[in-house]
Amino acid sequence: MKMPRYVLSLIILSALTWGCADTTSHSRAVYMLMDTSGTYSQQLDQAKTIINKLLISLQSGESLAVARIDSGSFSEKDIVAKVTFDQRPSVANQQKLKFKESIDMFIGGVRGSAHTDIKGAILQAVDYLDETQAAHKYIMIFSDLEEDLADGHIRNLDRITLDLTGYRVVALNVTKLGLDQVDPKRYYDRLDAWARIVKDRGGIWIKLNDIARLDRLLKPET
Amino acid sequence: MTPLQLLNIWTPYEAANVIIWLSLIILLLYLAKNPAHKTIRSLCHMISQGLEHMAVSVLAAEKKIQERNKEVLLTEGLVAVEKNIEREFHRVNTVVERDLSGFPVLKRQLLEQIARIEDDYQQSSEIPPSPPEWVEAVESLAKLPNDSNENKAVTNILREIHKTTCSQHKGAMDEYRKAVGIHHAALNNLMPYWRKLTQTLDDVGKIITGLHGRSVKIDQHMGEYEAIRARSNRAERALSSSSMTQFFISGLALAIAIWGIIINFNLIALPMSEMVGGNSYIGSMKTSDVVALVIILVEVAIGLYLMESLMITRLFPVIRQMDDKMRVRMIWLTFFFLLTLAGVEASLALMRERIALNDEALKQILSGNEVLHPTSTLIPTLGQMVLSFILPFVLTLTAIPLETFVHASRTVLGVLTAFSMRFTAFALTLSGKIISNSGEFLISVYDLIIFPPLWFEDLLFTRFKKNTYPMPLSDNELPDAMVPNDDSDLDESDTDDEIPTFTPREVTQ
C-alpha cells in the first residue's frame, strides 16, 4: 500500500522535531532534611520559611521532597511530602499550595526525636534524588549537624558506596550548641568533618546561614 | 647527546666552549657570506614579487567587483526610474481619463453658454422705440396763444389734441421704460453664465497646469533615465548615495521592528508555557519560548506574503506572477491567517495576565503576606490584549523596510567588499615593499654578525694595498693581475660588502 505524501511529510517533520529536541535535563530536584531532634525542633518555623522559598523558586517539571531527621532516618516513612511539579504552571501552583498545607500540618504537630540520624537521612535523599534524574540535585540539611545515633545503628559510610558527584549539599542554619560556646573549635571541626564527607564522595559542600542567599544558590541554570 | 654535552665537547670550561662555538659559527657564516647574501636577496625578491602579483590579482578582482556593483546599481536605478516614470504616466492617464474624457461635454457646455450669452447680448443691445416725431408738433401746438375768443374753438381742439398727445407720450415712455427694464433683466441673467464660464475655464486651466507639472516631473525622470543609460559617474554616485541612505534608514526601521518582535514575544512567552509545558527544552531554549518566537516569525512571514499579494513589495516573484483572481484569494487567505493569529495572541495576553496574577498571589501566600487583590485589572488586561492583537498587523509592515534593506544591502555589501579588497591590495603591496627592502637590512645584520672576519679582511686588504701601491696609480700603471674587473666597478653602492673583489685578469698577450 502506498503511503500518502502528506503522511510521509508529517512523519519526517516529527522525526526532525524529535531529533532537535534537547534530551539533556535542565531541571532541579531538592531534598530538604529537617532536624526534629531535641531543642532544634524549635527552629522548624524557620524551616517553613525556607520551604516556602523553595516552592517559589522551583518551576514546572522540578521536584521537591521534605523529610525529617529522626532516630532512624533511612526510611521512606520519614518523607513528609514530595512532589514533582506539573508541566503546566497553573497546575504546578495548585501543587505548591497543597505542599505548603502538608508542611504546615507537619510542623504544627511535630514531636522531637530522641536521636539524630543525619547520615541515614542523606542516604535516603540520594536514593530519592537519583530517581528524579534531575540535572541539578540539592540536599539541604536544616540541622545543627550534631549526629547522635541510637544504640545499634551503624552509619559507617566507608562500607557503603555513596557517590555524591553532581550533588550540592547545603547546610542551613547550623546553630552553635552549648559546648560550642565553650570551645568554638568543636563547631568548626563538626563542619569540617561533614564537608570532608561530602567532598570525598565528589559532592559540593555549601554552608549557608543567610537564607536570603538561597535564591541565588538555586538560580535556574540553562 | 644532549645540547649541553654538545656545547662542552671542546674544553671543560663553559665560557671557553661558548667562545669556540661562536667563533666557529662566525667563521662558517663568513665563508658562506656570498651564497647567503644571494639567498637572502632572492628569497626577499621572490616573496615581494609574489605579494605584488597577489596585489595585482586582488586589484583586478576588485575592479571586476566594482564593475559588477556598478552594473547592479545602474540596473536597479533604471528599474526604479522606470517605475517612477510608469507611475507618473499612470497619474497622467488617471487625470486624462477622469477630467479630460469629459472634454467634448465640456466643450458643448461652453458652446451652449456662449450661445446663450450671445442671445442675451443681442436682446440687450436692441434699441428701444423712440418717442414719435409728432411730439414736436404737439409742443408747437401747445405754444400757440389760447386766450383769444375767436380761436376758442380751435383752441379747444388743440387742447384736446395736446391732451391726447400727452397721454400717448406717457404711454410711449412707459413702454420704453418697460423695454429697457426687460433688456436690463436679460443682461442680469447673463451674469451667472459668465461666472459659470469663468469657473469652467478655471477648472480646465487647473487640469492643464497639473498636467504641465506632471510633464515636468516626467522630464526630470527621463533625464535621470538617460543619465543612467549613459552610465555616467554622476548617476552612479547619486544611486550609490541613495542606496546607502536607504540601507541605513531601512536598517533603523528593521531595528524598530525587532524591538516590536521582542515586546510581542514577552507578551506571549509566559502563557505559551501553559500550553506546551514549562520544562521542556529545544537546545538551550525553553520549548515555550521557541514556540512563541516561531508564532511571531510565522506572523511576519504571513505579513510578507500579504504585502506581496497586495503588490506593495517585490520579494516573491511567484506571488506576483499569479493571476489576479488567485492573488486576491491569496490576500484573503493570508489576511485570515493573520487575523486568526492576532486573535490567538490577544487571548494569550489575557491568559498571561491571569497567570501573572495567580503567580503573584501564590508568592504572597508562600511569603506569609496577606494576599492583596488588585482593585481593577481590566485596563492593563485590555491594553495587553489590544497590543497583542495589533502587533501582528504592525509587523506585517516590516516587509517594506525588509525589501529595501535586501536591495540596498546588495549594493552596500558590494561597496564594502570592493573597499576591503582595495585595502588588501594596498596591504599586500606595502608588505612586498617592506620585504623587498628588508633583504638589504638582513644582509646588513648578517654582516654585523660576521664583523670580526670582515674587519680582519678589510685590514689585510688595506695593508696589502698600501704595501703594493704606496702612491695612487692610474689604471694604466696597475699591474694586470690587480686591475679591477670591468664589470666589478669600484662604486661602493654596487658591491655587497663595500670591498671590491679582484680577480686575475686574463692575460691575452
Interface residues (C-beta under 8 A of the other chain):
Chain A: C20 A21 D22 T24 H26 S27 T49 N52 K53 L55 I56 Q59 S60 G61 E62 Q87 R88 P89 S90 A92 N93 K96 L97 K100 T222
Chain B: S273 E274 G277 G278 N279 S280 Y281 I282 G283 S284 M285 T287 I355 N358 D359 L362 K363 I365 L366 S367 G368
